[in-house]
Each structure stands twice: as structure tokens, then as C-alpha cells.
């Protein structure tokens, strides 16, 4: 599953860059600009979601170190008192 998400990540970011370039380089008032912009936004959104999934997966499997953060169980909801 991780390899499939990694391939999706590469394809999504490639779509973002390709359609983003098309959106920026097409003339104003062109109907293709809107389509390219929407496809670039979809590529960016899918790429970000896939990237975050891959980061979580790599931390969960031990491939990457976990972020240096305080675990949730150490936080208290009583106004910040320890």
C-alpha cells in the first residue's frame, strides 16, 4: 500500500507542476486557464494528503524518527496547570 501511495504522490505532484505551468503560461481569458488551475489545485491537494500519509507511515514503521513533540497524554485541559 505504501508503494501505491508513493506512486500516487509522484503522479499528483507531477500533475501539479505540469498543469500549474500551463495555467501560468496560457493567455488571460482562455478557457484552458481555469481547467489547468483546477487540475493543478487537485494535484497539489492529493500530493499533500499522500505526503502526510507517507510521513505517518514511515514514522509508524520505524523508518523515520518521530517528530520531537510532547505526547498528547502529557497535556492537561485544566488551564495549563501542571
HTML snippet that shows the backbone in 3Dmol.js (N, CA, C, O; Angstrom):
<script src="https://3Dmol.org/build/3Dmol-min.js"></script>
<div id="view" style="width:600px;height:400px;position:relative"></div>
<script>
const pdb = `
ATOM      1  N   UNK A   1       0.823  -1.194   0.000  1.00  0.00           N
ATOM      2  CA  UNK A   1       0.000   0.000   0.000  1.00  0.00           C
ATOM      3  C   UNK A   1       0.871   1.264   0.000  1.00  0.00           C
ATOM      4  O   UNK A   1       0.532   2.257  -0.644  1.00  0.00           O
ATOM      5  N   UNK A   2       1.984   1.219   0.718  1.00  0.00           N
ATOM      6  CA  UNK A   2       2.844   2.399   0.792  1.00  0.00           C
ATOM      7  C   UNK A   2       3.442   2.731  -0.574  1.00  0.00           C
ATOM      8  O   UNK A   2       3.596   3.903  -0.918  1.00  0.00           O
ATOM      9  N   UNK A   3       3.775   1.706  -1.345  1.00  0.00           N
ATOM     10  CA  UNK A   3       4.335   1.967  -2.677  1.00  0.00           C
ATOM     11  C   UNK A   3       3.292   2.589  -3.590  1.00  0.00           C
ATOM     12  O   UNK A   3       3.611   3.461  -4.398  1.00  0.00           O
ATOM     13  N   UNK A   4       2.046   2.145  -3.464  1.00  0.00           N
ATOM     14  CA  UNK A   4       0.960   2.710  -4.255  1.00  0.00           C
ATOM     15  C   UNK A   4       0.746   4.187  -3.904  1.00  0.00           C
ATOM     16  O   UNK A   4       0.544   5.016  -4.791  1.00  0.00           O
ATOM     17  N   UNK A   5       0.791   4.506  -2.625  1.00  0.00           N
ATOM     18  CA  UNK A   5       0.640   5.903  -2.192  1.00  0.00           C
ATOM     19  C   UNK A   5       1.836   6.728  -2.659  1.00  0.00           C
ATOM     20  O   UNK A   5       1.676   7.892  -3.028  1.00  0.00           O
ATOM     21  N   UNK A   6       3.026   6.141  -2.646  1.00  0.00           N
ATOM     22  CA  UNK A   6       4.210   6.861  -3.115  1.00  0.00           C
ATOM     23  C   UNK A   6       4.106   7.166  -4.608  1.00  0.00           C
ATOM     24  O   UNK A   6       4.476   8.255  -5.046  1.00  0.00           O
ATOM     25  N   UNK A   7       3.608   6.216  -5.385  1.00  0.00           N
ATOM     26  CA  UNK A   7       3.410   6.461  -6.816  1.00  0.00           C
ATOM     27  C   UNK A   7       2.350   7.537  -7.021  1.00  0.00           C
ATOM     28  O   UNK A   7       2.508   8.421  -7.862  1.00  0.00           O
ATOM     29  N   UNK A   8       1.270   7.458  -6.250  1.00  0.00           N
ATOM     30  CA  UNK A   8       0.225   8.488  -6.319  1.00  0.00           C
ATOM     31  C   UNK A   8       0.790   9.859  -5.978  1.00  0.00           C
ATOM     32  O   UNK A   8       0.415  10.856  -6.594  1.00  0.00           O
ATOM     33  N   UNK A   9       1.684   9.914  -5.009  1.00  0.00           N
ATOM     34  CA  UNK A   9       2.312  11.164  -4.610  1.00  0.00           C
ATOM     35  C   UNK A   9       3.106  11.768  -5.769  1.00  0.00           C
ATOM     36  O   UNK A   9       2.999  12.963  -6.044  1.00  0.00           O
ATOM     37  N   UNK A  10       3.899  10.943  -6.442  1.00  0.00           N
ATOM     38  CA  UNK A  10       4.712  11.424  -7.558  1.00  0.00           C
ATOM     39  C   UNK A  10       3.830  11.895  -8.710  1.00  0.00           C
ATOM     40  O   UNK A  10       4.084  12.943  -9.303  1.00  0.00           O
ATOM     41  N   UNK A  11       2.800  11.122  -9.023  1.00  0.00           N
ATOM     42  CA  UNK A  11       1.905  11.490 -10.122  1.00  0.00           C
ATOM     43  C   UNK A  11       1.149  12.782  -9.791  1.00  0.00           C
ATOM     44  O   UNK A  11       0.981  13.643 -10.654  1.00  0.00           O
ATOM     45  N   UNK A  12       0.697  12.912  -8.548  1.00  0.00           N
ATOM     46  CA  UNK A  12      -0.051  14.106  -8.154  1.00  0.00           C
ATOM     47  C   UNK A  12       0.820  15.356  -8.231  1.00  0.00           C
ATOM     48  O   UNK A  12       0.383  16.382  -8.754  1.00  0.00           O
ATOM     49  N   UNK A  13       2.054  15.281  -7.713  1.00  0.00           N
ATOM     50  CA  UNK A  13       2.927  16.447  -7.772  1.00  0.00           C
ATOM     51  C   UNK A  13       3.350  16.766  -9.196  1.00  0.00           C
ATOM     52  O   UNK A  13       3.531  17.931  -9.548  1.00  0.00           O
ATOM     53  N   UNK A  14       3.509  15.734 -10.015  1.00  0.00           N
ATOM     54  CA  UNK A  14       3.822  15.972 -11.428  1.00  0.00           C
ATOM     55  C   UNK A  14       2.667  16.700 -12.107  1.00  0.00           C
ATOM     56  O   UNK A  14       2.886  17.622 -12.893  1.00  0.00           O
ATOM     57  N   UNK A  15       1.450  16.289 -11.808  1.00  0.00           N
ATOM     58  CA  UNK A  15       0.274  16.974 -12.347  1.00  0.00           C
ATOM     59  C   UNK A  15       0.187  18.407 -11.864  1.00  0.00           C
ATOM     60  O   UNK A  15      -0.175  19.307 -12.623  1.00  0.00           O
ATOM     61  N   UNK A  16       0.519  18.618 -10.603  1.00  0.00           N
ATOM     62  CA  UNK A  16       0.503  19.986 -10.071  1.00  0.00           C
ATOM     63  C   UNK A  16       1.459  20.881 -10.851  1.00  0.00           C
ATOM     64  O   UNK A  16       1.084  21.972 -11.279  1.00  0.00           O
ATOM     65  N   UNK A  17       2.704  20.415 -11.036  1.00  0.00           N
ATOM     66  CA  UNK A  17       3.688  21.244 -11.726  1.00  0.00           C
ATOM     67  C   UNK A  17       3.347  21.423 -13.197  1.00  0.00           C
ATOM     68  O   UNK A  17       3.489  22.521 -13.734  1.00  0.00           O
ATOM     69  N   UNK A  18       2.900  20.363 -13.852  1.00  0.00           N
ATOM     70  CA  UNK A  18       2.587  20.459 -15.282  1.00  0.00           C
ATOM     71  C   UNK A  18       1.392  21.373 -15.528  1.00  0.00           C
ATOM     72  O   UNK A  18       1.462  22.280 -16.357  1.00  0.00           O
ATOM     73  N   UNK A  19       0.304  21.137 -14.816  1.00  0.00           N
ATOM     74  CA  UNK A  19      -0.882  21.960 -15.029  1.00  0.00           C
ATOM     75  C   UNK A  19      -0.726  23.362 -14.453  1.00  0.00           C
ATOM     76  O   UNK A  19      -1.340  24.309 -14.945  1.00  0.00           O
ATOM     77  N   UNK A  20       0.090  23.496 -13.417  1.00  0.00           N
ATOM     78  CA  UNK A  20       0.380  24.832 -12.898  1.00  0.00           C
ATOM     79  C   UNK A  20       1.133  25.671 -13.914  1.00  0.00           C
ATOM     80  O   UNK A  20       0.864  26.861 -14.080  1.00  0.00           O
ATOM     81  N   UNK A  21       2.082  25.035 -14.591  1.00  0.00           N
ATOM     82  CA  UNK A  21       2.813  25.746 -15.647  1.00  0.00           C
ATOM     83  C   UNK A  21       1.873  26.127 -16.783  1.00  0.00           C
ATOM     84  O   UNK A  21       1.932  27.244 -17.296  1.00  0.00           O
ATOM     85  N   UNK A  22       1.009  25.203 -17.171  1.00  0.00           N
ATOM     86  CA  UNK A  22       0.051  25.504 -18.241  1.00  0.00           C
ATOM     87  C   UNK A  22      -0.886  26.648 -17.852  1.00  0.00           C
ATOM     88  O   UNK A  22      -1.219  27.495 -18.680  1.00  0.00           O
ATOM     89  N   UNK A  23      -1.302  26.665 -16.600  1.00  0.00           N
ATOM     90  CA  UNK A  23      -2.193  27.731 -16.143  1.00  0.00           C
ATOM     91  C   UNK A  23      -1.485  29.081 -16.161  1.00  0.00           C
ATOM     92  O   UNK A  23      -2.081  30.096 -16.522  1.00  0.00           O
ATOM     93  N   UNK A  24      -0.222  29.089 -15.775  1.00  0.00           N
ATOM     94  CA  UNK A  24       0.518  30.354 -15.734  1.00  0.00           C
ATOM     95  C   UNK A  24       0.934  30.832 -17.116  1.00  0.00           C
ATOM     96  O   UNK A  24       1.022  32.036 -17.360  1.00  0.00           O
ATOM     97  N   UNK A  25       1.187  29.904 -18.012  1.00  0.00           N
ATOM     98  CA  UNK A  25       1.690  30.303 -19.322  1.00  0.00           C
ATOM     99  C   UNK A  25       0.595  30.533 -20.360  1.00  0.00           C
ATOM    100  O   UNK A  25       0.859  31.112 -21.414  1.00  0.00           O
ATOM    101  N   UNK A  26      -0.621  30.089 -20.079  1.00  0.00           N
ATOM    102  CA  UNK A  26      -1.690  30.322 -21.049  1.00  0.00           C
ATOM    103  C   UNK A  26      -2.136  31.778 -20.960  1.00  0.00           C
ATOM    104  O   UNK A  26      -2.009  32.416 -19.916  1.00  0.00           O
ATOM    105  N   UNK A  27      -2.649  32.280 -22.047  1.00  0.00           N
ATOM    106  CA  UNK A  27      -3.063  33.679 -22.085  1.00  0.00           C
ATOM    107  C   UNK A  27      -4.287  33.928 -21.218  1.00  0.00           C
ATOM    108  O   UNK A  27      -5.078  33.023 -20.949  1.00  0.00           O
ATOM    109  N   UNK A  28      -4.421  35.164 -20.791  1.00  0.00           N
ATOM    110  CA  UNK A  28      -5.584  35.518 -19.989  1.00  0.00           C
ATOM    111  C   UNK A  28      -6.842  35.434 -20.837  1.00  0.00           C
ATOM    112  O   UNK A  28      -6.812  35.698 -22.039  1.00  0.00           O
ATOM    113  N   UNK A  29      -7.928  35.070 -20.213  1.00  0.00           N
ATOM    114  CA  UNK A  29      -9.190  34.971 -20.920  1.00  0.00           C
ATOM    115  C   UNK A  29      -9.370  33.650 -21.639  1.00  0.00           C
ATOM    116  O   UNK A  29     -10.368  33.440 -22.328  1.00  0.00           O
ATOM    117  N   UNK A  30      -8.410  32.765 -21.480  1.00  0.00           N
ATOM    118  CA  UNK A  30      -8.502  31.462 -22.119  1.00  0.00           C
ATOM    119  C   UNK A  30      -9.293  30.514 -21.224  1.00  0.00           C
ATOM    120  O   UNK A  30      -9.116  30.506 -20.006  1.00  0.00           O
ATOM    121  N   UNK A  31     -10.157  29.725 -21.829  1.00  0.00           N
ATOM    122  CA  UNK A  31     -10.929  28.759 -21.067  1.00  0.00           C
ATOM    123  C   UNK A  31     -10.059  27.655 -20.498  1.00  0.00           C
ATOM    124  O   UNK A  31     -10.442  26.981 -19.542  1.00  0.00           O
ATOM    125  N   UNK A  32      -8.894  27.472 -21.086  1.00  0.00           N
ATOM    126  CA  UNK A  32      -7.976  26.440 -20.607  1.00  0.00           C
ATOM    127  C   UNK A  32      -7.325  26.823 -19.285  1.00  0.00           C
ATOM    128  O   UNK A  32      -6.875  25.951 -18.542  1.00  0.00           O
ATOM    129  N   UNK A  33      -7.271  28.099 -18.989  1.00  0.00           N
ATOM    130  CA  UNK A  33      -6.646  28.554 -17.750  1.00  0.00           C
ATOM    131  C   UNK A  33      -7.384  28.024 -16.533  1.00  0.00           C
ATOM    132  O   UNK A  33      -6.763  27.566 -15.574  1.00  0.00           O
ATOM    133  N   UNK A  34      -8.696  28.086 -16.570  1.00  0.00           N
ATOM    134  CA  UNK A  34      -9.495  27.620 -15.434  1.00  0.00           C
ATOM    135  C   UNK A  34      -9.321  26.117 -15.245  1.00  0.00           C
ATOM    136  O   UNK A  34      -9.136  25.641 -14.125  1.00  0.00           O
ATOM    137  N   UNK A  35      -9.382  25.382 -16.336  1.00  0.00           N
ATOM    138  CA  UNK A  35      -9.216  23.929 -16.253  1.00  0.00           C
ATOM    139  C   UNK A  35      -7.842  23.561 -15.718  1.00  0.00           C
ATOM    140  O   UNK A  35      -7.724  22.690 -14.856  1.00  0.00           O
ATOM    141  N   UNK A  36      -6.814  24.209 -16.216  1.00  0.00           N
ATOM    142  CA  UNK A  36      -5.456  23.917 -15.753  1.00  0.00           C
ATOM    143  C   UNK A  36      -5.280  24.294 -14.282  1.00  0.00           C
ATOM    144  O   UNK A  36      -4.593  23.593 -13.538  1.00  0.00           O
ATOM    145  N   UNK A  37      -5.892  25.387 -13.868  1.00  0.00           N
ATOM    146  CA  UNK A  37      -5.802  25.808 -12.467  1.00  0.00           C
ATOM    147  C   UNK A  37      -6.482  24.801 -11.549  1.00  0.00           C
ATOM    148  O   UNK A  37      -5.949  24.450 -10.497  1.00  0.00           O
ATOM    149  N   UNK A  38      -7.650  24.343 -11.950  1.00  0.00           N
ATOM    150  CA  UNK A  38      -8.369  23.359 -11.134  1.00  0.00           C
ATOM    151  C   UNK A  38      -7.582  22.054 -11.052  1.00  0.00           C
ATOM    152  O   UNK A  38      -7.470  21.471  -9.974  1.00  0.00           O
ATOM    153  N   UNK A  39      -7.038  21.590 -12.170  1.00  0.00           N
ATOM    154  CA  UNK A  39      -6.258  20.357 -12.153  1.00  0.00           C
ATOM    155  C   UNK A  39      -4.977  20.514 -11.332  1.00  0.00           C
ATOM    156  O   UNK A  39      -4.553  19.574 -10.660  1.00  0.00           O
ATOM    157  N   UNK A  40      -4.363  21.690 -11.382  1.00  0.00           N
ATOM    158  CA  UNK A  40      -3.173  21.935 -10.560  1.00  0.00           C
ATOM    159  C   UNK A  40      -3.532  21.920  -9.073  1.00  0.00           C
ATOM    160  O   UNK A  40      -2.775  21.388  -8.261  1.00  0.00           O
ATOM    161  N   UNK A  41      -4.662  22.490  -8.718  1.00  0.00           N
ATOM    162  CA  UNK A  41      -5.091  22.501  -7.315  1.00  0.00           C
ATOM    163  C   UNK A  41      -5.408  21.088  -6.829  1.00  0.00           C
ATOM    164  O   UNK A  41      -5.073  20.727  -5.701  1.00  0.00           O
ATOM    165  N   UNK A  42      -6.048  20.295  -7.675  1.00  0.00           N
ATOM    166  CA  UNK A  42      -6.334  18.906  -7.306  1.00  0.00           C
ATOM    167  C   UNK A  42      -5.035  18.124  -7.128  1.00  0.00           C
ATOM    168  O   UNK A  42      -4.904  17.341  -6.188  1.00  0.00           O
ATOM    169  N   UNK A  43      -4.078  18.335  -8.027  1.00  0.00           N
ATOM    170  CA  UNK A  43      -2.789  17.670  -7.903  1.00  0.00           C
ATOM    171  C   UNK A  43      -2.072  18.047  -6.620  1.00  0.00           C
ATOM    172  O   UNK A  43      -1.479  17.191  -5.963  1.00  0.00           O
ATOM    173  N   UNK A  44      -2.122  19.322  -6.258  1.00  0.00           N
ATOM    174  CA  UNK A  44      -1.478  19.770  -5.023  1.00  0.00           C
ATOM    175  C   UNK A  44      -2.166  19.166  -3.797  1.00  0.00           C
ATOM    176  O   UNK A  44      -1.493  18.736  -2.860  1.00  0.00           O
ATOM    177  N   UNK A  45      -3.490  19.131  -3.797  1.00  0.00           N
ATOM    178  CA  UNK A  45      -4.225  18.586  -2.658  1.00  0.00           C
ATOM    179  C   UNK A  45      -3.947  17.095  -2.477  1.00  0.00           C
ATOM    180  O   UNK A  45      -3.687  16.636  -1.365  1.00  0.00           O
ATOM    181  N   UNK A  46      -4.003  16.352  -3.568  1.00  0.00           N
ATOM    182  CA  UNK A  46      -3.731  14.916  -3.481  1.00  0.00           C
ATOM    183  C   UNK A  46      -2.273  14.682  -3.091  1.00  0.00           C
ATOM    184  O   UNK A  46      -1.981  13.766  -2.322  1.00  0.00           O
ATOM    185  N   UNK A  47      -1.365  15.490  -3.606  1.00  0.00           N
ATOM    186  CA  UNK A  47       0.043  15.354  -3.257  1.00  0.00           C
ATOM    187  C   UNK A  47       0.308  15.609  -1.783  1.00  0.00           C
ATOM    188  O   UNK A  47       1.099  14.899  -1.163  1.00  0.00           O
ATOM    189  N   UNK A  48      -0.338  16.602  -1.224  1.00  0.00           N
ATOM    190  CA  UNK A  48      -0.150  16.910   0.203  1.00  0.00           C
ATOM    191  C   UNK A  48      -0.708  15.797   1.076  1.00  0.00           C
ATOM    192  O   UNK A  48      -0.069  15.382   2.043  1.00  0.00           O
ATOM    193  N   UNK A  49      -1.905  15.309   0.736  1.00  0.00           N
ATOM    194  CA  UNK A  49      -2.507  14.221   1.516  1.00  0.00           C
ATOM    195  C   UNK A  49      -1.636  12.968   1.437  1.00  0.00           C
ATOM    196  O   UNK A  49      -1.407  12.306   2.449  1.00  0.00           O
ATOM    197  N   UNK A  50      -1.155  12.646   0.252  1.00  0.00           N
ATOM    198  CA  UNK A  50      -0.297  11.472   0.097  1.00  0.00           C
ATOM    199  C   UNK A  50       1.018  11.656   0.856  1.00  0.00           C
ATOM    200  O   UNK A  50       1.520  10.713   1.469  1.00  0.00           O
ATOM    201  N   UNK A  51       1.569  12.856   0.816  1.00  0.00           N
ATOM    202  CA  UNK A  51       2.821  13.129   1.532  1.00  0.00           C
ATOM    203  C   UNK A  51       2.639  12.929   3.026  1.00  0.00           C
ATOM    204  O   UNK A  51       3.471  12.286   3.665  1.00  0.00           O
ATOM    205  N   UNK A  52       1.560  13.469   3.598  1.00  0.00           N
ATOM    206  CA  UNK A  52       1.317  13.301   5.034  1.00  0.00           C
ATOM    207  C   UNK A  52       1.092  11.839   5.391  1.00  0.00           C
ATOM    208  O   UNK A  52       1.531  11.391   6.450  1.00  0.00           O
ATOM    209  N   UNK A  53       0.412  11.082   4.520  1.00  0.00           N
ATOM    210  CA  UNK A  53       0.204   9.659   4.774  1.00  0.00           C
ATOM    211  C   UNK A  53       1.545   8.935   4.792  1.00  0.00           C
ATOM    212  O   UNK A  53       1.786   8.087   5.651  1.00  0.00           O
ATOM    213  N   UNK A  54       2.408   9.267   3.854  1.00  0.00           N
ATOM    214  CA  UNK A  54       3.720   8.620   3.802  1.00  0.00           C
ATOM    215  C   UNK A  54       4.574   8.961   5.019  1.00  0.00           C
ATOM    216  O   UNK A  54       5.307   8.107   5.517  1.00  0.00           O
ATOM    217  N   UNK A  55       4.488  10.193   5.498  1.00  0.00           N
ATOM    218  CA  UNK A  55       5.247  10.586   6.685  1.00  0.00           C
ATOM    219  C   UNK A  55       4.758   9.806   7.898  1.00  0.00           C
ATOM    220  O   UNK A  55       5.565   9.285   8.668  1.00  0.00           O
ATOM    221  N   UNK A  56       3.438   9.722   8.071  1.00  0.00           N
ATOM    222  CA  UNK A  56       2.902   8.954   9.206  1.00  0.00           C
ATOM    223  C   UNK A  56       3.285   7.488   9.113  1.00  0.00           C
ATOM    224  O   UNK A  56       3.642   6.865  10.113  1.00  0.00           O
ATOM    225  N   UNK A  57       3.211   6.945   7.914  1.00  0.00           N
ATOM    226  CA  UNK A  57       3.537   5.534   7.731  1.00  0.00           C
ATOM    227  C   UNK A  57       5.018   5.274   8.032  1.00  0.00           C
ATOM    228  O   UNK A  57       5.353   4.279   8.674  1.00  0.00           O
ATOM    229  N   UNK A  58       5.890   6.152   7.577  1.00  0.00           N
ATOM    230  CA  UNK A  58       7.315   5.948   7.826  1.00  0.00           C
ATOM    231  C   UNK A  58       7.652   6.099   9.309  1.00  0.00           C
ATOM    232  O   UNK A  58       8.556   5.426   9.804  1.00  0.00           O
ATOM    233  N   UNK A  59       6.943   6.966  10.020  1.00  0.00           N
ATOM    234  CA  UNK A  59       7.166   7.080  11.461  1.00  0.00           C
ATOM    235  C   UNK A  59       6.612   5.872  12.195  1.00  0.00           C
ATOM    236  O   UNK A  59       7.217   5.403  13.159  1.00  0.00           O
ATOM    237  N   UNK A  60       5.468   5.360  11.752  1.00  0.00           N
ATOM    238  CA  UNK A  60       4.844   4.216  12.425  1.00  0.00           C
ATOM    239  C   UNK A  60       5.646   2.936  12.219  1.00  0.00           C
ATOM    240  O   UNK A  60       5.688   2.085  13.107  1.00  0.00           O
ATOM    241  N   UNK A  61       6.276   2.794  11.071  1.00  0.00           N
ATOM    242  CA  UNK A  61       7.042   1.579  10.802  1.00  0.00           C
ATOM    243  C   UNK A  61       8.474   1.668  11.303  1.00  0.00           C
ATOM    244  O   UNK A  61       9.198   0.673  11.247  1.00  0.00           O
ATOM    245  N   UNK A  62       8.906   2.820  11.789  1.00  0.00           N
ATOM    246  CA  UNK A  62      10.253   2.965  12.316  1.00  0.00           C
ATOM    247  C   UNK A  62      11.279   3.367  11.279  1.00  0.00           C
ATOM    248  O   UNK A  62      12.470   3.435  11.583  1.00  0.00           O
ATOM    249  N   UNK A  63      10.840   3.634  10.060  1.00  0.00           N
ATOM    250  CA  UNK A  63      11.778   4.039   9.015  1.00  0.00           C
ATOM    251  C   UNK A  63      12.314   5.443   9.275  1.00  0.00           C
ATOM    252  O   UNK A  63      13.467   5.737   8.957  1.00  0.00           O
ATOM    253  N   UNK A  64      11.490   6.304   9.846  1.00  0.00           N
ATOM    254  CA  UNK A  64      11.904   7.673  10.172  1.00  0.00           C
ATOM    255  C   UNK A  64      11.675   7.906  11.661  1.00  0.00           C
ATOM    256  O   UNK A  64      10.808   7.288  12.278  1.00  0.00           O
ATOM    257  N   UNK A  65      12.479   8.818  12.229  1.00  0.00           N
ATOM    258  CA  UNK A  65      12.293   9.164  13.634  1.00  0.00           C
ATOM    259  C   UNK A  65      10.995   9.935  13.802  1.00  0.00           C
ATOM    260  O   UNK A  65      10.581  10.678  12.912  1.00  0.00           O
ATOM    261  N   UNK A  66      10.368   9.755  14.932  1.00  0.00           N
ATOM    262  CA  UNK A  66       9.159  10.510  15.241  1.00  0.00           C
ATOM    263  C   UNK A  66       9.517  11.974  15.478  1.00  0.00           C
ATOM    264  O   UNK A  66      10.641  12.299  15.861  1.00  0.00           O
ATOM    265  N   UNK A  67       8.549  12.842  15.246  1.00  0.00           N
ATOM    266  CA  UNK A  67       8.754  14.263  15.477  1.00  0.00           C
ATOM    267  C   UNK A  67       8.997  14.505  16.965  1.00  0.00           C
ATOM    268  O   UNK A  67       8.469  13.785  17.813  1.00  0.00           O
ATOM    269  N   UNK A  68       9.781  15.500  17.268  1.00  0.00           N
ATOM    270  CA  UNK A  68      10.124  15.832  18.644  1.00  0.00           C
ATOM    271  C   UNK A  68       8.997  16.676  19.236  1.00  0.00           C
ATOM    272  O   UNK A  68       9.085  17.901  19.311  1.00  0.00           O
ATOM    273  N   UNK A  69       7.931  15.981  19.657  1.00  0.00           N
ATOM    274  CA  UNK A  69       6.770  16.669  20.209  1.00  0.00           C
ATOM    275  C   UNK A  69       6.377  16.018  21.524  1.00  0.00           C
ATOM    276  O   UNK A  69       6.721  14.868  21.796  1.00  0.00           O
ATOM    277  N   UNK A  70       5.657  16.770  22.326  1.00  0.00           N
ATOM    278  CA  UNK A  70       5.156  16.249  23.587  1.00  0.00           C
ATOM    279  C   UNK A  70       3.934  15.384  23.283  1.00  0.00           C
ATOM    280  O   UNK A  70       3.040  15.824  22.559  1.00  0.00           O
ATOM    281  N   UNK A  71       3.875  14.148  23.825  1.00  0.00           N
ATOM    282  CA  UNK A  71       2.711  13.301  23.574  1.00  0.00           C
ATOM    283  C   UNK A  71       1.437  13.921  24.136  1.00  0.00           C
ATOM    284  O   UNK A  71       1.487  14.713  25.077  1.00  0.00           O
ATOM    285  N   UNK A  72       0.303  13.561  23.559  1.00  0.00           N
ATOM    286  CA  UNK A  72      -0.976  14.146  23.977  1.00  0.00           C
ATOM    287  C   UNK A  72      -1.319  13.839  25.434  1.00  0.00           C
ATOM    288  O   UNK A  72      -1.945  14.662  26.102  1.00  0.00           O
ATOM    289  N   UNK A  73      -0.926  12.689  25.928  1.00  0.00           N
ATOM    290  CA  UNK A  73      -1.298  12.340  27.305  1.00  0.00           C
ATOM    291  C   UNK A  73      -0.614  13.231  28.334  1.00  0.00           C
ATOM    292  O   UNK A  73      -1.007  13.223  29.501  1.00  0.00           O
ATOM    293  N   UNK A  74       0.400  14.001  27.936  1.00  0.00           N
ATOM    294  CA  UNK A  74       1.074  14.909  28.864  1.00  0.00           C
ATOM    295  C   UNK A  74       0.390  16.271  28.937  1.00  0.00           C
ATOM    296  O   UNK A  74       0.682  17.062  29.833  1.00  0.00           O
ATOM    297  N   UNK A  75      -0.500  16.545  28.021  1.00  0.00           N
ATOM    298  CA  UNK A  75      -1.227  17.809  28.048  1.00  0.00           C
ATOM    299  C   UNK A  75      -2.413  17.692  28.988  1.00  0.00           C
ATOM    300  O   UNK A  75      -3.075  16.656  29.053  1.00  0.00           O
ATOM    301  N   UNK A  76      -2.668  18.764  29.711  1.00  0.00           N
ATOM    302  CA  UNK A  76      -3.826  18.774  30.616  1.00  0.00           C
ATOM    303  C   UNK A  76      -4.770  19.880  30.170  1.00  0.00           C
ATOM    304  O   UNK A  76      -4.335  20.945  29.733  1.00  0.00           O
ATOM    305  N   UNK A  77      -6.032  19.621  30.282  1.00  0.00           N
ATOM    306  CA  UNK A  77      -7.032  20.592  29.877  1.00  0.00           C
ATOM    307  C   UNK A  77      -7.529  21.465  31.014  1.00  0.00           C
ATOM    308  O   UNK A  77      -8.660  21.947  30.955  1.00  0.00           O
ATOM    309  N   UNK A  78      -6.731  21.686  32.045  1.00  0.00           N
ATOM    310  CA  UNK A  78      -7.182  22.456  33.216  1.00  0.00           C
ATOM    311  C   UNK A  78      -6.525  23.838  33.264  1.00  0.00           C
ATOM    312  O   UNK A  78      -6.091  24.277  34.329  1.00  0.00           O
ATOM    313  N   UNK A  79      -6.450  24.504  32.160  1.00  0.00           N
ATOM    314  CA  UNK A  79      -5.938  25.877  32.164  1.00  0.00           C
ATOM    315  C   UNK A  79      -4.433  25.976  32.165  1.00  0.00           C
ATOM    316  O   UNK A  79      -3.908  27.050  32.460  1.00  0.00           O
ATOM    317  N   UNK A  80      -3.715  24.932  31.856  1.00  0.00           N
ATOM    318  CA  UNK A  80      -2.272  24.991  31.761  1.00  0.00           C
ATOM    319  C   UNK A  80      -1.531  24.665  33.034  1.00  0.00           C
ATOM    320  O   UNK A  80      -0.303  24.741  33.072  1.00  0.00           O
ATOM    321  N   UNK A  81      -2.261  24.297  34.092  1.00  0.00           N
ATOM    322  CA  UNK A  81      -1.589  23.945  35.335  1.00  0.00           C
ATOM    323  C   UNK A  81      -1.001  22.550  35.227  1.00  0.00           C
ATOM    324  O   UNK A  81      -1.592  21.655  34.623  1.00  0.00           O
ATOM    325  N   UNK A  82       0.169  22.381  35.817  1.00  0.00           N
ATOM    326  CA  UNK A  82       0.827  21.064  35.752  1.00  0.00           C
ATOM    327  C   UNK A  82       0.444  20.185  36.892  1.00  0.00           C
ATOM    328  O   UNK A  82       0.911  19.050  36.981  1.00  0.00           O
TER     329      UNK A  82
END
`;
const viewer = $3Dmol.createViewer("view");
viewer.addModel(pdb, "pdb");
viewer.setStyle({}, {cartoon: {color: "spectrum"}});
viewer.zoomTo();
viewer.render();
</script>
